[in-house]
């Protein structure tokens, strides 16, 4: 599997400079080529994608942050493991449905209160292109950005990792330079896959009904 190429964000863009100055955990960012997804700068050192080999029965849960990831993980695990449902009470969710990219999200110096940082960021880079095998399933969950962006901002704000205002955060999201953005592209690419036999496209709102 080839390494995903990256390039630096445009430092001549005032919104980029403002965004990088307001993030305390992720102070420098890069974007994937040619897709343009924004990642922490040290993501380029994440080498797991070079050697990882998916199993044929893997189920991939793919979301933009704050779109119902944890909820979908729990639901999916319980459905697949209905015969041992009691294990859901015994084993933590991160053990039952691990985050593929978690180790690339933690800065070299670690994160404050990491043991309490239970909110996932598990967008799988180009999952639709690289991780599919016969029998694999991709479950994608989208959410109205009016809710997901506010929830995303609240997450960063709760851990004092973003010093900007909600207006700043929304401006950056609209311009596609939020962490793991652009949101629109992320959703659109998976929406276009919705009729594939191994893709289940869900929405946060439909799950609530």
Rosetta constraint file for C-alpha pairs under 8 A:
AtomPair CA 1 CA 49 HARMONIC 6.57 0.50
AtomPair CA 1 CA 50 HARMONIC 4.94 0.50
AtomPair CA 1 CA 51 HARMONIC 6.74 0.50
AtomPair CA 1 CA 52 HARMONIC 7.98 0.50
AtomPair CA 1 CA 130 HARMONIC 7.55 0.50
AtomPair CA 2 CA 49 HARMONIC 7.65 0.50
AtomPair CA 2 CA 50 HARMONIC 5.97 0.50
AtomPair CA 3 CA 47 HARMONIC 7.46 0.50
AtomPair CA 3 CA 49 HARMONIC 6.82 0.50
AtomPair CA 3 CA 50 HARMONIC 5.97 0.50
AtomPair CA 4 CA 32 HARMONIC 6.80 0.50
AtomPair CA 4 CA 33 HARMONIC 7.27 0.50
AtomPair CA 4 CA 44 HARMONIC 7.89 0.50
AtomPair CA 5 CA 32 HARMONIC 5.88 0.50
AtomPair CA 5 CA 33 HARMONIC 5.49 0.50
AtomPair CA 5 CA 44 HARMONIC 7.70 0.50
AtomPair CA 6 CA 30 HARMONIC 6.22 0.50
AtomPair CA 6 CA 31 HARMONIC 5.38 0.50
AtomPair CA 6 CA 32 HARMONIC 4.36 0.50
AtomPair CA 6 CA 33 HARMONIC 5.38 0.50
AtomPair CA 6 CA 44 HARMONIC 6.87 0.50
AtomPair CA 7 CA 30 HARMONIC 5.53 0.50
AtomPair CA 7 CA 31 HARMONIC 5.58 0.50
AtomPair CA 7 CA 32 HARMONIC 6.56 0.50
AtomPair CA 7 CA 33 HARMONIC 6.99 0.50
AtomPair CA 8 CA 29 HARMONIC 6.67 0.50
AtomPair CA 8 CA 30 HARMONIC 4.51 0.50
AtomPair CA 8 CA 31 HARMONIC 6.34 0.50
AtomPair CA 9 CA 16 HARMONIC 7.05 0.50
AtomPair CA 9 CA 29 HARMONIC 6.50 0.50
AtomPair CA 9 CA 30 HARMONIC 5.47 0.50
AtomPair CA 9 CA 31 HARMONIC 6.45 0.50
AtomPair CA 10 CA 16 HARMONIC 6.84 0.50
AtomPair CA 11 CA 16 HARMONIC 6.37 0.50
AtomPair CA 11 CA 17 HARMONIC 6.08 0.50
AtomPair CA 12 CA 16 HARMONIC 7.81 0.50
AtomPair CA 12 CA 17 HARMONIC 7.63 0.50
AtomPair CA 13 CA 17 HARMONIC 6.49 0.50
AtomPair CA 14 CA 18 HARMONIC 6.07 0.50
AtomPair CA 15 CA 19 HARMONIC 6.01 0.50
AtomPair CA 15 CA 172 HARMONIC 6.77 0.50
AtomPair CA 16 CA 20 HARMONIC 6.18 0.50
AtomPair CA 16 CA 172 HARMONIC 7.95 0.50
AtomPair CA 16 CA 177 HARMONIC 7.17 0.50
AtomPair CA 17 CA 21 HARMONIC 6.20 0.50
AtomPair CA 18 CA 22 HARMONIC 6.27 0.50
AtomPair CA 19 CA 23 HARMONIC 6.52 0.50
AtomPair CA 19 CA 172 HARMONIC 7.03 0.50
AtomPair CA 19 CA 178 HARMONIC 7.99 0.50
AtomPair CA 20 CA 26 HARMONIC 7.52 0.50
AtomPair CA 20 CA 27 HARMONIC 5.16 0.50
AtomPair CA 20 CA 28 HARMONIC 5.93 0.50
AtomPair CA 20 CA 29 HARMONIC 7.32 0.50
AtomPair CA 21 CA 27 HARMONIC 6.62 0.50
AtomPair CA 22 CA 27 HARMONIC 7.77 0.50
AtomPair CA 22 CA 162 HARMONIC 5.41 0.50
AtomPair CA 22 CA 163 HARMONIC 4.96 0.50
AtomPair CA 22 CA 164 HARMONIC 5.59 0.50
AtomPair CA 23 CA 27 HARMONIC 5.43 0.50
AtomPair CA 23 CA 161 HARMONIC 5.83 0.50
AtomPair CA 23 CA 162 HARMONIC 4.68 0.50
AtomPair CA 23 CA 163 HARMONIC 6.62 0.50
AtomPair CA 24 CA 160 HARMONIC 7.92 0.50
AtomPair CA 24 CA 161 HARMONIC 4.87 0.50
AtomPair CA 24 CA 162 HARMONIC 6.06 0.50
AtomPair CA 24 CA 163 HARMONIC 7.68 0.50
AtomPair CA 25 CA 107 HARMONIC 7.43 0.50
AtomPair CA 25 CA 111 HARMONIC 7.29 0.50
AtomPair CA 25 CA 161 HARMONIC 5.79 0.50
AtomPair CA 26 CA 40 HARMONIC 5.63 0.50
AtomPair CA 26 CA 41 HARMONIC 7.67 0.50
AtomPair CA 26 CA 107 HARMONIC 7.76 0.50
AtomPair CA 27 CA 40 HARMONIC 7.61 0.50
AtomPair CA 28 CA 40 HARMONIC 6.16 0.50
AtomPair CA 28 CA 41 HARMONIC 5.35 0.50
AtomPair CA 29 CA 38 HARMONIC 6.56 0.50
AtomPair CA 29 CA 39 HARMONIC 5.58 0.50
AtomPair CA 29 CA 40 HARMONIC 4.54 0.50
AtomPair CA 29 CA 41 HARMONIC 4.41 0.50
AtomPair CA 30 CA 38 HARMONIC 5.70 0.50
AtomPair CA 30 CA 39 HARMONIC 5.43 0.50
AtomPair CA 30 CA 40 HARMONIC 6.22 0.50
AtomPair CA 30 CA 41 HARMONIC 5.15 0.50
AtomPair CA 31 CA 35 HARMONIC 7.84 0.50
AtomPair CA 31 CA 36 HARMONIC 4.97 0.50
AtomPair CA 31 CA 37 HARMONIC 4.99 0.50
AtomPair CA 31 CA 38 HARMONIC 4.35 0.50
AtomPair CA 31 CA 39 HARMONIC 5.92 0.50
AtomPair CA 32 CA 36 HARMONIC 4.77 0.50
AtomPair CA 32 CA 37 HARMONIC 5.17 0.50
AtomPair CA 32 CA 38 HARMONIC 6.75 0.50
AtomPair CA 32 CA 39 HARMONIC 7.76 0.50
AtomPair CA 33 CA 37 HARMONIC 7.94 0.50
AtomPair CA 36 CA 182 HARMONIC 7.52 0.50
AtomPair CA 37 CA 180 HARMONIC 5.83 0.50
AtomPair CA 37 CA 181 HARMONIC 5.50 0.50
AtomPair CA 37 CA 182 HARMONIC 6.12 0.50
AtomPair CA 38 CA 177 HARMONIC 6.14 0.50
AtomPair CA 38 CA 178 HARMONIC 6.79 0.50
AtomPair CA 38 CA 179 HARMONIC 5.44 0.50
AtomPair CA 38 CA 180 HARMONIC 5.01 0.50
AtomPair CA 38 CA 181 HARMONIC 5.57 0.50
AtomPair CA 38 CA 182 HARMONIC 7.29 0.50
AtomPair CA 39 CA 43 HARMONIC 6.26 0.50
AtomPair CA 39 CA 179 HARMONIC 5.86 0.50
AtomPair CA 39 CA 180 HARMONIC 5.81 0.50
AtomPair CA 40 CA 105 HARMONIC 7.53 0.50
AtomPair CA 40 CA 179 HARMONIC 7.44 0.50
AtomPair CA 42 CA 46 HARMONIC 7.34 0.50
AtomPair CA 42 CA 104 HARMONIC 7.50 0.50
AtomPair CA 42 CA 107 HARMONIC 7.54 0.50
AtomPair CA 43 CA 104 HARMONIC 5.87 0.50
AtomPair CA 43 CA 105 HARMONIC 7.36 0.50
AtomPair CA 45 CA 104 HARMONIC 7.97 0.50
AtomPair CA 46 CA 104 HARMONIC 5.74 0.50
AtomPair CA 47 CA 51 HARMONIC 7.50 0.50
AtomPair CA 48 CA 52 HARMONIC 5.74 0.50
AtomPair CA 54 CA 58 HARMONIC 6.68 0.50
AtomPair CA 54 CA 131 HARMONIC 6.38 0.50
AtomPair CA 54 CA 132 HARMONIC 7.85 0.50
AtomPair CA 54 CA 133 HARMONIC 7.42 0.50
AtomPair CA 55 CA 133 HARMONIC 7.46 0.50
AtomPair CA 55 CA 136 HARMONIC 7.65 0.50
AtomPair CA 56 CA 133 HARMONIC 5.48 0.50
AtomPair CA 56 CA 134 HARMONIC 5.73 0.50
AtomPair CA 56 CA 135 HARMONIC 5.18 0.50
AtomPair CA 56 CA 136 HARMONIC 5.50 0.50
AtomPair CA 57 CA 134 HARMONIC 7.81 0.50
AtomPair CA 57 CA 135 HARMONIC 5.17 0.50
AtomPair CA 57 CA 136 HARMONIC 5.12 0.50
AtomPair CA 57 CA 137 HARMONIC 7.62 0.50
AtomPair CA 58 CA 135 HARMONIC 7.39 0.50
AtomPair CA 58 CA 136 HARMONIC 5.01 0.50
AtomPair CA 58 CA 137 HARMONIC 6.58 0.50
AtomPair CA 59 CA 136 HARMONIC 5.73 0.50
AtomPair CA 59 CA 137 HARMONIC 4.74 0.50
AtomPair CA 59 CA 138 HARMONIC 5.88 0.50
AtomPair CA 59 CA 139 HARMONIC 7.32 0.50
AtomPair CA 60 CA 136 HARMONIC 7.62 0.50
AtomPair CA 60 CA 137 HARMONIC 6.12 0.50
AtomPair CA 60 CA 138 HARMONIC 4.70 0.50
AtomPair CA 60 CA 139 HARMONIC 6.05 0.50
AtomPair CA 61 CA 69 HARMONIC 7.42 0.50
AtomPair CA 61 CA 72 HARMONIC 7.52 0.50
AtomPair CA 61 CA 73 HARMONIC 7.05 0.50
AtomPair CA 61 CA 138 HARMONIC 5.99 0.50
AtomPair CA 61 CA 139 HARMONIC 4.83 0.50
AtomPair CA 61 CA 140 HARMONIC 5.97 0.50
AtomPair CA 61 CA 141 HARMONIC 7.84 0.50
AtomPair CA 62 CA 69 HARMONIC 7.68 0.50
AtomPair CA 62 CA 122 HARMONIC 6.72 0.50
AtomPair CA 62 CA 123 HARMONIC 5.40 0.50
AtomPair CA 62 CA 124 HARMONIC 6.31 0.50
AtomPair CA 62 CA 138 HARMONIC 7.00 0.50
AtomPair CA 62 CA 139 HARMONIC 6.12 0.50
AtomPair CA 62 CA 140 HARMONIC 4.83 0.50
AtomPair CA 62 CA 141 HARMONIC 6.67 0.50
AtomPair CA 63 CA 67 HARMONIC 6.20 0.50
AtomPair CA 63 CA 68 HARMONIC 7.62 0.50
AtomPair CA 63 CA 69 HARMONIC 6.28 0.50
AtomPair CA 63 CA 122 HARMONIC 6.87 0.50
AtomPair CA 63 CA 123 HARMONIC 5.53 0.50
AtomPair CA 63 CA 140 HARMONIC 5.74 0.50
AtomPair CA 63 CA 141 HARMONIC 5.29 0.50
AtomPair CA 63 CA 142 HARMONIC 6.43 0.50
AtomPair CA 64 CA 121 HARMONIC 7.62 0.50
AtomPair CA 64 CA 122 HARMONIC 7.76 0.50
AtomPair CA 64 CA 123 HARMONIC 6.05 0.50
AtomPair CA 64 CA 141 HARMONIC 7.78 0.50
AtomPair CA 64 CA 142 HARMONIC 6.97 0.50
AtomPair CA 64 CA 180 HARMONIC 7.28 0.50
AtomPair CA 64 CA 183 HARMONIC 6.85 0.50
AtomPair CA 64 CA 186 HARMONIC 7.12 0.50
AtomPair CA 64 CA 187 HARMONIC 7.73 0.50
AtomPair CA 65 CA 69 HARMONIC 7.40 0.50
AtomPair CA 65 CA 120 HARMONIC 7.16 0.50
AtomPair CA 65 CA 121 HARMONIC 5.44 0.50
AtomPair CA 65 CA 122 HARMONIC 7.29 0.50
AtomPair CA 65 CA 123 HARMONIC 7.35 0.50
AtomPair CA 65 CA 148 HARMONIC 7.46 0.50
AtomPair CA 65 CA 152 HARMONIC 6.80 0.50
AtomPair CA 65 CA 180 HARMONIC 7.71 0.50
AtomPair CA 66 CA 148 HARMONIC 5.29 0.50
AtomPair CA 66 CA 149 HARMONIC 7.62 0.50
AtomPair CA 66 CA 151 HARMONIC 6.19 0.50
AtomPair CA 66 CA 152 HARMONIC 5.76 0.50
AtomPair CA 67 CA 141 HARMONIC 6.46 0.50
AtomPair CA 67 CA 142 HARMONIC 5.74 0.50
AtomPair CA 67 CA 143 HARMONIC 5.06 0.50
AtomPair CA 67 CA 148 HARMONIC 5.86 0.50
AtomPair CA 67 CA 204 HARMONIC 6.35 0.50
AtomPair CA 68 CA 72 HARMONIC 6.07 0.50
AtomPair CA 68 CA 141 HARMONIC 6.84 0.50
AtomPair CA 68 CA 142 HARMONIC 7.86 0.50
AtomPair CA 68 CA 143 HARMONIC 7.61 0.50
AtomPair CA 68 CA 204 HARMONIC 5.97 0.50
AtomPair CA 69 CA 73 HARMONIC 6.09 0.50
AtomPair CA 69 CA 120 HARMONIC 7.12 0.50
AtomPair CA 69 CA 122 HARMONIC 7.95 0.50
AtomPair CA 69 CA 141 HARMONIC 7.43 0.50
AtomPair CA 70 CA 74 HARMONIC 6.24 0.50
AtomPair CA 70 CA 119 HARMONIC 7.59 0.50
AtomPair CA 70 CA 120 HARMONIC 7.23 0.50
AtomPair CA 71 CA 75 HARMONIC 6.23 0.50
AtomPair CA 72 CA 76 HARMONIC 5.90 0.50
AtomPair CA 72 CA 141 HARMONIC 7.93 0.50
AtomPair CA 73 CA 77 HARMONIC 6.03 0.50
AtomPair CA 73 CA 93 HARMONIC 7.77 0.50
AtomPair CA 73 CA 97 HARMONIC 6.54 0.50
AtomPair CA 74 CA 78 HARMONIC 6.14 0.50
AtomPair CA 74 CA 93 HARMONIC 7.12 0.50
AtomPair CA 75 CA 79 HARMONIC 6.25 0.50
AtomPair CA 76 CA 80 HARMONIC 6.16 0.50
AtomPair CA 77 CA 81 HARMONIC 5.88 0.50
AtomPair CA 77 CA 96 HARMONIC 7.36 0.50
AtomPair CA 77 CA 97 HARMONIC 7.29 0.50
AtomPair CA 78 CA 82 HARMONIC 5.45 0.50
AtomPair CA 78 CA 85 HARMONIC 5.98 0.50
AtomPair CA 78 CA 88 HARMONIC 7.29 0.50
AtomPair CA 81 CA 85 HARMONIC 5.94 0.50
AtomPair CA 84 CA 88 HARMONIC 7.99 0.50
AtomPair CA 86 CA 90 HARMONIC 7.08 0.50
AtomPair CA 87 CA 91 HARMONIC 5.89 0.50
AtomPair CA 88 CA 92 HARMONIC 7.29 0.50
AtomPair CA 88 CA 93 HARMONIC 7.62 0.50
AtomPair CA 91 CA 95 HARMONIC 6.60 0.50
AtomPair CA 91 CA 96 HARMONIC 6.74 0.50
AtomPair CA 92 CA 96 HARMONIC 6.54 0.50
AtomPair CA 93 CA 97 HARMONIC 5.88 0.50
AtomPair CA 93 CA 98 HARMONIC 7.45 0.50
AtomPair CA 94 CA 98 HARMONIC 4.76 0.50
AtomPair CA 94 CA 99 HARMONIC 6.95 0.50
AtomPair CA 99 CA 120 HARMONIC 7.40 0.50
AtomPair CA 99 CA 121 HARMONIC 7.93 0.50
AtomPair CA 99 CA 122 HARMONIC 5.81 0.50
AtomPair CA 100 CA 122 HARMONIC 6.78 0.50
AtomPair CA 100 CA 124 HARMONIC 7.25 0.50
AtomPair CA 101 CA 105 HARMONIC 6.69 0.50
AtomPair CA 101 CA 121 HARMONIC 7.91 0.50
AtomPair CA 101 CA 122 HARMONIC 6.18 0.50
AtomPair CA 101 CA 123 HARMONIC 7.82 0.50
AtomPair CA 101 CA 124 HARMONIC 7.11 0.50
AtomPair CA 102 CA 106 HARMONIC 6.99 0.50
AtomPair CA 102 CA 120 HARMONIC 7.99 0.50
AtomPair CA 102 CA 121 HARMONIC 7.49 0.50
AtomPair CA 102 CA 122 HARMONIC 7.22 0.50
AtomPair CA 106 CA 110 HARMONIC 5.65 0.50
AtomPair CA 106 CA 111 HARMONIC 6.47 0.50
AtomPair CA 107 CA 111 HARMONIC 6.76 0.50
AtomPair CA 110 CA 114 HARMONIC 7.56 0.50
AtomPair CA 113 CA 117 HARMONIC 6.59 0.50
AtomPair CA 123 CA 180 HARMONIC 7.53 0.50
AtomPair CA 126 CA 130 HARMONIC 6.26 0.50
AtomPair CA 126 CA 131 HARMONIC 7.89 0.50
AtomPair CA 127 CA 131 HARMONIC 5.12 0.50
AtomPair CA 127 CA 132 HARMONIC 7.17 0.50
AtomPair CA 128 CA 132 HARMONIC 6.41 0.50
AtomPair CA 128 CA 138 HARMONIC 7.91 0.50
AtomPair CA 128 CA 190 HARMONIC 7.91 0.50
AtomPair CA 132 CA 136 HARMONIC 5.82 0.50
AtomPair CA 132 CA 137 HARMONIC 7.67 0.50
AtomPair CA 135 CA 198 HARMONIC 7.51 0.50
AtomPair CA 136 CA 198 HARMONIC 6.64 0.50
AtomPair CA 137 CA 198 HARMONIC 4.78 0.50
AtomPair CA 137 CA 199 HARMONIC 5.89 0.50
AtomPair CA 137 CA 200 HARMONIC 7.62 0.50
AtomPair CA 138 CA 198 HARMONIC 6.25 0.50
AtomPair CA 138 CA 199 HARMONIC 4.83 0.50
AtomPair CA 138 CA 200 HARMONIC 6.23 0.50
AtomPair CA 139 CA 199 HARMONIC 5.97 0.50
AtomPair CA 139 CA 200 HARMONIC 4.77 0.50
AtomPair CA 139 CA 201 HARMONIC 6.06 0.50
AtomPair CA 139 CA 202 HARMONIC 7.34 0.50
AtomPair CA 140 CA 190 HARMONIC 7.10 0.50
AtomPair CA 140 CA 199 HARMONIC 7.45 0.50
AtomPair CA 140 CA 200 HARMONIC 6.17 0.50
AtomPair CA 140 CA 201 HARMONIC 4.88 0.50
AtomPair CA 140 CA 202 HARMONIC 5.96 0.50
AtomPair CA 141 CA 201 HARMONIC 6.11 0.50
AtomPair CA 141 CA 202 HARMONIC 4.71 0.50
AtomPair CA 141 CA 203 HARMONIC 5.08 0.50
AtomPair CA 141 CA 204 HARMONIC 6.37 0.50
AtomPair CA 142 CA 187 HARMONIC 6.58 0.50
AtomPair CA 142 CA 201 HARMONIC 7.88 0.50
AtomPair CA 142 CA 202 HARMONIC 6.42 0.50
AtomPair CA 142 CA 203 HARMONIC 4.70 0.50
AtomPair CA 142 CA 204 HARMONIC 6.02 0.50
AtomPair CA 143 CA 147 HARMONIC 7.24 0.50
AtomPair CA 143 CA 148 HARMONIC 6.17 0.50
AtomPair CA 143 CA 203 HARMONIC 5.67 0.50
AtomPair CA 143 CA 204 HARMONIC 5.07 0.50
AtomPair CA 143 CA 205 HARMONIC 6.81 0.50
AtomPair CA 144 CA 148 HARMONIC 6.20 0.50
AtomPair CA 144 CA 204 HARMONIC 7.84 0.50
AtomPair CA 144 CA 205 HARMONIC 7.89 0.50
AtomPair CA 145 CA 149 HARMONIC 5.23 0.50
AtomPair CA 145 CA 150 HARMONIC 7.77 0.50
AtomPair CA 146 CA 150 HARMONIC 6.60 0.50
AtomPair CA 147 CA 151 HARMONIC 6.13 0.50
AtomPair CA 148 CA 152 HARMONIC 5.92 0.50
AtomPair CA 149 CA 153 HARMONIC 6.07 0.50
AtomPair CA 149 CA 170 HARMONIC 7.00 0.50
AtomPair CA 149 CA 173 HARMONIC 7.71 0.50
AtomPair CA 150 CA 154 HARMONIC 6.09 0.50
AtomPair CA 150 CA 166 HARMONIC 7.48 0.50
AtomPair CA 151 CA 155 HARMONIC 6.21 0.50
AtomPair CA 152 CA 156 HARMONIC 6.63 0.50
AtomPair CA 153 CA 157 HARMONIC 6.04 0.50
AtomPair CA 153 CA 162 HARMONIC 8.00 0.50
AtomPair CA 153 CA 166 HARMONIC 6.64 0.50
AtomPair CA 153 CA 169 HARMONIC 6.63 0.50
AtomPair CA 154 CA 158 HARMONIC 5.81 0.50
AtomPair CA 155 CA 159 HARMONIC 6.68 0.50
AtomPair CA 156 CA 160 HARMONIC 6.23 0.50
AtomPair CA 156 CA 161 HARMONIC 5.19 0.50
AtomPair CA 156 CA 162 HARMONIC 5.46 0.50
AtomPair CA 157 CA 161 HARMONIC 6.09 0.50
AtomPair CA 157 CA 162 HARMONIC 5.62 0.50
AtomPair CA 157 CA 163 HARMONIC 7.36 0.50
AtomPair CA 164 CA 168 HARMONIC 5.77 0.50
AtomPair CA 164 CA 169 HARMONIC 6.80 0.50
AtomPair CA 165 CA 169 HARMONIC 6.37 0.50
AtomPair CA 166 CA 170 HARMONIC 6.15 0.50
AtomPair CA 167 CA 171 HARMONIC 6.06 0.50
AtomPair CA 168 CA 172 HARMONIC 6.26 0.50
AtomPair CA 169 CA 173 HARMONIC 6.18 0.50
AtomPair CA 169 CA 178 HARMONIC 7.45 0.50
AtomPair CA 170 CA 174 HARMONIC 6.06 0.50
AtomPair CA 171 CA 175 HARMONIC 6.33 0.50
AtomPair CA 172 CA 176 HARMONIC 6.27 0.50
AtomPair CA 172 CA 177 HARMONIC 5.39 0.50
AtomPair CA 172 CA 178 HARMONIC 5.56 0.50
AtomPair CA 173 CA 177 HARMONIC 5.82 0.50
AtomPair CA 173 CA 178 HARMONIC 4.93 0.50
AtomPair CA 173 CA 181 HARMONIC 6.97 0.50
AtomPair CA 173 CA 182 HARMONIC 6.96 0.50
AtomPair CA 173 CA 183 HARMONIC 7.28 0.50
AtomPair CA 174 CA 182 HARMONIC 7.97 0.50
AtomPair CA 175 CA 182 HARMONIC 7.55 0.50
AtomPair CA 176 CA 181 HARMONIC 5.24 0.50
AtomPair CA 176 CA 182 HARMONIC 3.91 0.50
AtomPair CA 176 CA 183 HARMONIC 6.62 0.50
AtomPair CA 176 CA 184 HARMONIC 7.86 0.50
AtomPair CA 177 CA 181 HARMONIC 5.62 0.50
AtomPair CA 177 CA 182 HARMONIC 6.14 0.50
AtomPair CA 178 CA 182 HARMONIC 6.76 0.50
AtomPair CA 181 CA 185 HARMONIC 7.82 0.50
AtomPair CA 181 CA 186 HARMONIC 7.24 0.50
AtomPair CA 182 CA 186 HARMONIC 6.37 0.50
AtomPair CA 183 CA 187 HARMONIC 6.35 0.50
AtomPair CA 184 CA 188 HARMONIC 6.04 0.50
AtomPair CA 185 CA 189 HARMONIC 5.99 0.50
AtomPair CA 186 CA 190 HARMONIC 6.73 0.50
AtomPair CA 187 CA 191 HARMONIC 6.01 0.50
AtomPair CA 188 CA 192 HARMONIC 6.18 0.50
AtomPair CA 189 CA 193 HARMONIC 6.79 0.50
AtomPair CA 190 CA 194 HARMONIC 6.46 0.50
AtomPair CA 190 CA 201 HARMONIC 7.55 0.50
AtomPair CA 191 CA 201 HARMONIC 6.94 0.50
AtomPair CA 193 CA 199 HARMONIC 6.83 0.50
AtomPair CA 194 CA 199 HARMONIC 5.82 0.50
AtomPair CA 194 CA 200 HARMONIC 6.46 0.50
AtomPair CA 194 CA 201 HARMONIC 5.59 0.50
AtomPair CA 195 CA 199 HARMONIC 6.95 0.50
AtomPair CA 202 CA 206 HARMONIC 7.06 0.50
AtomPair CA 202 CA 207 HARMONIC 7.50 0.50
AtomPair CA 203 CA 207 HARMONIC 6.43 0.50
AtomPair CA 204 CA 208 HARMONIC 6.54 0.50
AtomPair CA 205 CA 209 HARMONIC 6.81 0.50
